[in-house]
Amino acid sequence: MNNPIKIALIALAMSGGALTIAQPAKADHVVVAFDPGVVAFGYNDGYWDRQHAWHRWHRREDAIAFREANREHYYEYRHTHDHGGGWREHERYWETR
């Protein structure tokens, strides 16, 4: 292959790559909403979901919303205060609704 053709192909490949990299990334608008229906028991430091997995509150507003709607299942202390880390096996209230 001729030297000028190689140079032209390499320059074309490099400029195409640079143009691709220079384009801004486009992302979809993603909204993650808190679903209080997954919470079994809430504490001031997080909550147990109904599958017995522990989570920290992502936002203070989520804890407040759950507490206001489910006062009988929200405890204003750390989950480690209770026996078993706060999981209340005998209070599976969501199964009786």
Backbone bond lengths (Angstrom), bond angles and torsions (degrees), N, CA, C in turn:
res aa  C-N    CA-C-N  psi(-1)  N-CA   C-N-CA  omega(-1)  CA-C   N-CA-C  phi
1 M - - - 1.446 - - 1.520 108.12 -
2 N 1.332 115.50 144.01 1.457 120.99 178.90 1.509 111.18 -65.73
3 N 1.308 116.06 147.40 1.459 121.53 178.28 1.526 111.98 -61.55
4 P 1.340 121.19 -44.18 1.469 120.48 178.74 1.537 112.85 -63.46
5 I 1.330 116.81 -33.11 1.466 119.60 179.13 1.526 110.12 -69.51
6 K 1.346 116.92 -41.95 1.466 120.63 176.68 1.514 110.69 -59.26
7 I 1.331 115.76 -45.30 1.468 120.24 -179.61 1.519 110.21 -62.12
8 A 1.329 117.31 -41.76 1.464 121.15 -179.05 1.529 110.41 -65.80
9 L 1.334 117.34 -42.16 1.468 120.57 179.34 1.530 111.47 -66.17
10 I 1.316 116.51 -41.51 1.461 120.09 178.61 1.523 110.17 -65.23
11 A 1.331 116.80 -43.43 1.468 120.20 178.87 1.522 110.93 -62.87
12 L 1.324 116.83 -40.51 1.469 120.81 178.47 1.531 110.87 -64.38
13 A 1.317 116.43 -44.16 1.461 120.04 179.11 1.518 111.27 -63.67
14 M 1.320 116.81 -42.23 1.472 119.95 -179.21 1.513 111.70 -68.73
15 S 1.317 117.98 -40.00 1.469 119.27 -179.33 1.521 111.14 -69.99
16 G 1.325 116.67 -35.73 1.474 119.61 176.97 1.506 111.27 -64.64
17 G 1.317 117.84 -40.40 1.455 121.81 177.80 1.510 111.48 -65.63
18 A 1.318 116.29 -40.30 1.462 120.09 179.92 1.520 111.03 -66.75
19 L 1.324 116.75 -38.06 1.463 119.27 178.83 1.521 111.34 -67.05
20 T 1.303 116.07 -35.48 1.460 119.66 178.74 1.519 111.00 -67.90
21 I 1.304 117.79 -42.14 1.453 122.28 -179.50 1.523 110.93 -67.56
22 A 1.324 117.29 -33.10 1.457 120.98 -176.16 1.529 113.04 -72.34
23 Q 1.331 117.61 -15.84 1.459 119.73 -179.44 1.523 109.96 -71.50
24 P 1.318 117.67 134.65 1.467 118.89 178.68 1.529 110.88 -68.58
25 A 1.308 115.08 146.93 1.461 120.45 178.21 1.518 109.32 -72.80
26 K 1.294 116.30 139.24 1.457 121.23 178.53 1.520 108.16 -109.31
27 A 1.299 116.12 128.33 1.469 120.87 179.53 1.517 109.04 -123.39
28 D 1.313 115.16 145.24 1.458 119.52 174.49 1.517 108.81 -71.64
29 H 1.311 115.34 152.36 1.456 120.34 176.02 1.523 107.18 -75.88
30 V 1.316 116.30 114.13 1.454 121.56 -176.53 1.524 109.28 -109.91
31 V 1.310 115.89 130.38 1.453 120.98 177.71 1.527 107.95 -120.33
32 V 1.310 115.52 125.38 1.456 120.20 176.36 1.520 107.22 -106.80
33 A 1.307 115.26 115.27 1.458 119.72 -177.53 1.525 109.76 -104.34
34 F 1.290 115.07 144.45 1.456 121.47 177.79 1.518 108.99 -79.89
35 D 1.311 116.65 131.74 1.463 121.98 178.23 1.522 108.85 -109.02
36 P 1.338 118.23 101.70 1.459 120.05 -178.80 1.519 112.92 -64.27
37 G 1.326 117.95 -13.85 1.454 121.16 179.21 1.518 114.13 -70.14
38 V 1.324 117.55 -11.92 1.467 119.95 178.36 1.520 111.90 -91.06
39 V 1.320 117.21 -12.10 1.464 121.42 -175.59 1.523 110.24 -80.28
40 A 1.317 115.20 130.52 1.468 120.18 174.73 1.519 109.45 -92.55
41 F 1.346 116.02 -54.78 1.462 121.49 -178.08 1.521 108.69 -138.28
42 G 1.308 116.34 130.05 1.458 120.67 -179.20 1.516 111.88 -106.66
43 Y 1.306 115.35 143.51 1.468 123.70 176.46 1.520 107.62 -131.11
44 N 1.307 116.91 167.88 1.463 117.52 -178.34 1.527 112.93 -69.07
45 D 1.337 118.27 -15.81 1.463 120.22 179.36 1.530 113.28 -105.55
46 G 1.325 118.48 1.16 1.460 121.15 178.65 1.513 111.31 156.58
47 Y 1.321 115.86 -160.97 1.464 119.03 -177.71 1.528 111.04 -151.48
48 W 1.328 113.98 155.80 1.456 122.18 169.77 1.517 106.88 -93.30
49 D 1.338 116.79 132.52 1.460 117.58 172.65 1.524 108.62 -85.81
50 R 1.311 116.78 175.50 1.465 120.76 -173.65 1.525 113.05 -74.17
51 Q 1.321 117.21 -8.25 1.465 121.13 174.89 1.524 111.34 -98.90
52 H 1.330 116.58 12.32 1.463 124.13 176.76 1.537 112.48 68.70
53 A 1.332 116.30 41.40 1.463 121.49 174.09 1.528 108.18 -115.50
54 W 1.317 116.57 137.02 1.464 121.94 -177.81 1.528 110.17 -88.05
55 H 1.346 115.81 140.60 1.474 122.52 178.38 1.521 109.37 -138.19
56 R 1.298 116.74 144.70 1.464 120.72 168.44 1.524 107.30 -83.84
57 W 1.318 116.45 148.98 1.461 119.77 175.14 1.525 107.68 -63.98
58 H 1.314 117.38 132.34 1.466 120.55 177.53 1.519 110.83 -75.73
59 R 1.315 115.29 -35.91 1.470 120.73 179.75 1.525 108.50 -137.10
60 R 1.295 115.28 146.16 1.470 120.91 177.49 1.525 110.81 -58.70
61 E 1.326 116.32 -35.42 1.466 121.18 -179.13 1.533 111.89 -61.91
62 D 1.324 117.14 -32.11 1.465 120.21 178.34 1.525 110.89 -66.34
63 A 1.321 116.15 -42.61 1.467 120.59 178.14 1.525 110.40 -63.11
64 I 1.307 116.25 -42.64 1.468 120.64 -179.70 1.525 110.70 -64.27
65 A 1.328 116.85 -44.60 1.469 120.77 -179.82 1.521 111.05 -62.65
66 F 1.341 117.11 -43.01 1.461 118.94 178.77 1.521 110.58 -65.67
67 R 1.322 117.22 -43.91 1.469 120.80 -179.47 1.518 110.87 -59.20
68 E 1.329 117.64 -43.53 1.462 120.69 -177.95 1.522 112.22 -67.54
69 A 1.326 117.24 -34.01 1.468 120.44 -178.17 1.525 113.11 -88.59
70 N 1.333 117.05 -19.01 1.470 120.54 -173.49 1.523 111.35 -138.36
71 R 1.289 116.64 55.02 1.473 120.30 -176.10 1.526 113.57 -56.05
72 E 1.326 117.11 -32.07 1.462 119.96 -177.80 1.538 112.86 -74.72
73 H 1.342 116.80 -9.18 1.467 120.52 -179.71 1.528 112.32 -123.95
74 Y 1.319 116.17 16.62 1.466 121.77 177.59 1.525 108.11 -118.02
75 Y 1.315 115.91 135.89 1.464 121.70 -176.74 1.521 108.39 -125.69
76 E 1.320 115.65 125.43 1.467 121.68 -174.51 1.527 110.91 -84.82
77 Y 1.325 115.39 55.27 1.461 122.03 173.21 1.526 107.33 -159.50
78 R 1.338 116.14 170.90 1.464 121.41 -179.22 1.531 110.60 -67.58
79 H 1.300 115.81 146.84 1.468 119.90 -177.58 1.522 112.39 -65.50
80 T 1.318 117.51 -23.97 1.466 120.49 -179.77 1.525 112.58 -72.44
81 H 1.320 116.85 -10.60 1.466 121.80 177.81 1.529 111.10 -67.19
82 D 1.322 116.48 -33.09 1.463 121.56 -177.51 1.528 111.57 -90.21
83 H 1.322 114.68 154.42 1.463 121.70 174.63 1.535 109.06 -58.75
84 G 1.316 117.59 138.91 1.462 121.11 178.51 1.502 113.79 72.43
85 G 1.318 117.06 18.63 1.459 120.12 179.73 1.513 113.81 70.57
86 G 1.317 116.50 16.71 1.456 119.62 176.39 1.515 115.40 93.63
87 W 1.329 118.21 -4.54 1.461 119.28 175.52 1.528 108.08 -72.52
88 R 1.319 116.51 128.34 1.460 122.20 -173.82 1.529 109.47 -115.22
89 E 1.311 114.26 81.52 1.472 120.96 -175.21 1.523 112.38 -55.32
90 H 1.303 117.98 -37.46 1.468 121.45 -177.68 1.528 113.14 -77.27
91 E 1.340 117.82 -3.70 1.463 121.09 -178.71 1.526 111.50 -114.79
92 R 1.290 118.86 48.95 1.462 122.51 -178.91 1.540 108.62 -82.50
93 Y 1.320 115.83 62.56 1.458 123.97 -173.59 1.529 112.96 -59.49
94 W 1.320 118.43 -30.52 1.462 121.89 -176.52 1.526 112.13 -68.50
95 E 1.319 117.57 -18.88 1.459 120.36 179.75 1.527 112.05 -80.94
96 T 1.314 117.83 -14.90 1.469 121.49 -177.88 1.515 112.62 -101.81
97 R 1.299 117.34 1.36 1.478 120.02 -179.70 1.490 112.32 -82.92
